[in-house]
Amino acid sequence: MIQNYKYRYVEELSLVLVALILKYIKENEICHNYGFSFQNTIITAVSLHQKRYLSRGFNQSQLMAEKLAQNLGFEYHDLLIRKINTPSQVNLKKEERQQNVANAFIFNNKFDGLNKNKKIIIIDDVVTTGSTLEACAQELERQGFMDIYGLVIAQRD
């Protein structure tokens, strides 16, 4: 399903994937257990470089993040910009993945005035080593955010 969503550009699958995420959140009381609420939480997504966005036509993580935020009543903001058009991570080893995404993301300056005490949830589709989420979190930490979480639809072995 994720391959069809991501590589065959079946955008409608975002509805199914978000429904699965919402079910997981509800069944595991994630909002309650982590203190997420509409007052204190912002959802963002791992950004795509403009070239990849243009070739794909959409950012699969952003689409899920926007729908998830809407369903939960949370704010959604594109807090990150991918400044480096990194190669695909698919066939890379852990160290190569870390190097590939190191300094690939910058903070979107239009959100400079955002309350840094808010919790941030970064949405991505698949996590393998966590290198992409870590690179995103590091950039948000550099901007003063301290309460940062990652949420993905799948974990790859």
N, C-alpha and C positions, 0 to 999 in steps of 0.2 A: 504494500500500500504506500509506504513512504517513498519507495523508488518511483512509483507511478506519479506520486505527488510532486516529487522533486525533479525528476528527470524526464518525465513524459508530460509535465505541465498540466496535470489534472487538478486545477485549483479547487474544485468542488470538494475534494477529499479533505480540505481544511475543516469543513463542518464535522466530519466524522472524527477526525483527530482531536479537535477541540472538545467534542462530546466525551471522548475517552479521557482526556485530561481533566475535564470537569468532574467526571465520575470518580476518578482517582482522588482528586482534591476533596470531594465530599466524603467518600468512604473512609479516607484516612484523616479527616478533620485537619487538613493542612493549614487552612486559614486560622483556625482556632489554635492549633499547636504552635504556629510560628508568629502569631499575632498580626497576621495580615488583615488589613481593612481598607475600605475606600478612602479613609482619611489619611492613612500613613503609608500607602503602598503605590509604587509606580511600576508598571510593566513596560519593558523594552524588549527589543529583539536583537539578535546578532545581525549586523548589517551586511549587505552584499556590496561589493564594489560596483560602481556604476556600469562598467562593461558587462559584468555577469548579470546584473539586473536587466540591462537592455536585451541581452541574448535570451534570458529566461522569460522575461516579461513580468515577473513578480518575485517578491522575496517570500519564500515559503514560511520562514520563521516569523516575519513581520505579519503576515496574514493570520497565522495562528495567534500571535500575541495580541493583535488588535481585537480579534473575536473573543479571546479569553478575557481581556480587560473589559470589554463590553458586557459579557455575561456576568462577570464578578462585580461590576460597578467600579472598577479601579481606573486610575488614570493610565493612559498609554502615551508614551513619548518616544520618538526616535532619538535616543540619547547618544548613540554612537554612529560614527561614520567610518566606513572602511576606506582608509586612504591608500592602501596598497592592494593591488589586484593580485592576490596570492594564488598560487596554483592550488588545485584541488588537494584536499588532505587524504583522499581515499586510500592511496597506496603508500603513504608515508609512515615511518616508524615514529614512536613517541618523541624522541629528540628532534627529529626532522619536523614534526608537527609543531612543536614548541617554537623552533626557529622560524618556521614558515609564517606563523601569526604574530611573532614578537613585534610589537610596535605597529601592527597593521591597523589598529583602531585609534581614532581620536574622538574626543568629546565634542558633541554638537553644541557650539557656542551659543546658539539661540536659547539654550536652557541654563545659562550661567546663573540666573537668579533663583533657580529651583532650590527648595528646602533640602539641604544635605542630610537632614535627620530622617528622611523618608527611607523606607525599605525599598530596595530595587530587586525585581525579579527579571532575570535575563532569560528569554525564551530562545531555544534552538531546537532543531528537529532531532538530530542524533548526536550522542556523545560517544566518543571512542576513548580518548585519553583525557579529555577535559581541557585540552590546550586552548581551544577557541574560547570557551567560557572563561578560562583563567585570564587570557589576554584581555577580554572585555572587562572583567572584574578589576584587573589591575588599572586599567584606564579610568574606570569609575572611582576607584580608590584615590588615584592621583587628583581627582577633582573634589575629593572630600567626602564622598559617600562611604559609609562604613558597614552598612547592613545590606549585604548583597547576596542574592541566591540565584541558582540556576535551575531551570525547569526544562526538561526535554521530553519528547514523546517516546524515544527509544534509546537503548544503550547497545552499542555494537561490541561484540567480543573482540 
